Amino acid sequence: QVQLVESGGGLVQPGGSLRLSCAASGSIGSIYGMAWYRQAPGKQRELVATINTNGMTYYVDSVNGRFTISRDNAKTTWNLQMSSLKPEDTAVYYCNAYSQLLPGPYWGQGTQVTVSS
């Protein structure tokens, strides 16, 4: 089992920045990669970014160039640095740990990000 705890959400003005973190514990050796998903009101949950154990990253087009996914050297904490935030980035953000296929079976509790003036 893997436990994921997120932090870092909040309210920010358009153009601002936020940093989300996801701390993993438990059987972290089984994790191949970490993803961030988001779900806006009335919409389906969508994949935002991924990073695998080799450091390879992927970003959905709508955030490419504005968001950066990273991990610490111990591979127990993953971060999502969000810059140039837009109102359409408003959503609940979830971290997700996967071994092979996305999404993996482990989810964080979700953290609210609201971009509004």
C-alpha positions in Angstrom: 0.0 0.0 0.0 1.1 3.5 -0.7 -0.2 6.6 1.1 -0.2 10.0 -0.5 -0.7 13.3 1.3 -1.0 16.5 -0.7 -0.4 20.1 0.3 -0.1 23.5 -1.2 -3.4 24.5 -2.7 -5.1 27.8 -2.2 -6.4 31.0 -3.8 -4.2 32.9 -6.2 -4.8 35.7 -8.7 -4.5 35.2 -12.4 -0.9 35.2 -13.4 0.2 34.0 -10.0 2.0 30.9 -8.9 1.4 28.0 -6.6 3.4 24.9 -5.6 1.7 21.6 -4.9 3.5 18.8 -3.1 2.7 15.1 -2.7 4.4 13.1 0.0 4.4 9.3 -0.4 4.8 6.7 2.3 4.4 3.0 2.5 5.5 0.6 -0.3 7.1 3.4 -2.3 9.4 0.9 -4.0 6.5 -0.2 -6.1 6.0 3.2 -7.6 7.2 3.7 -11.1 5.9 7.2 -11.6 3.7 10.0 -10.2 1.0 11.9 -11.9 -1.0 15.0 -11.2 -4.7 15.0 -12.2 -7.3 17.8 -11.8 -11.0 17.9 -11.8 -13.0 21.1 -12.3 -16.6 21.4 -11.3 -18.8 19.6 -13.8 -15.9 18.2 -15.7 -14.1 14.8 -15.9 -10.9 14.3 -14.1 -8.0 15.0 -16.5 -4.3 14.2 -16.5 -2.1 17.2 -16.1 1.5 15.9 -15.8 3.6 12.9 -15.1 7.1 12.0 -14.0 8.6 8.5 -14.0 11.4 6.9 -12.1 13.8 7.9 -14.8 12.8 11.6 -14.6 11.0 11.6 -17.9 8.1 14.1 -17.8 4.8 14.6 -19.7 2.5 17.6 -19.7 -0.9 18.1 -21.2 -0.8 20.9 -23.8 -2.9 23.3 -21.8 -0.2 23.5 -19.0 3.0 22.9 -21.0 5.4 25.7 -20.4 3.6 26.9 -17.3 3.7 23.9 -15.0 6.7 21.9 -13.9 6.6 18.5 -12.2 9.6 17.4 -10.2 10.6 15.0 -7.4 13.1 15.0 -4.6 16.2 12.8 -4.7 14.7 10.3 -2.3 11.7 9.9 -4.6 9.3 10.3 -1.7 7.9 13.8 -2.5 6.6 15.0 -5.9 5.9 18.6 -6.6 3.9 20.5 -9.2 5.1 24.1 -9.7 2.3 26.1 -11.4 3.0 29.5 -12.9 1.1 32.0 -15.0 -2.1 30.5 -13.6 -5.3 31.1 -15.4 -8.9 30.9 -14.1 -9.4 27.7 -16.2 -6.7 26.1 -14.0 -9.2 26.2 -11.1 -9.8 22.6 -10.0 -9.2 20.1 -7.3 -5.7 18.6 -7.9 -4.9 15.0 -7.1 -1.6 13.2 -7.0 -1.6 9.7 -8.3 1.1 7.0 -8.0 1.3 4.3 -10.7 3.3 1.2 -11.4 2.4 0.5 -15.0 -0.8 2.1 -16.3 -2.3 5.5 -15.6 -4.1 6.1 -13.4 -2.5 4.1 -10.8 -4.4 2.7 -7.8 -3.1 5.3 -5.2 -4.6 8.7 -4.9 -4.0 11.7 -2.7 -6.9 13.4 -0.9 -7.0 16.3 -3.3 -6.2 19.9 -2.8 -8.3 22.9 -4.1 -6.6 25.4 -6.4 -8.7 28.5 -7.2 -7.5 31.1 -9.6 -9.5 34.3 -9.3 -9.2 38.0 -9.0 
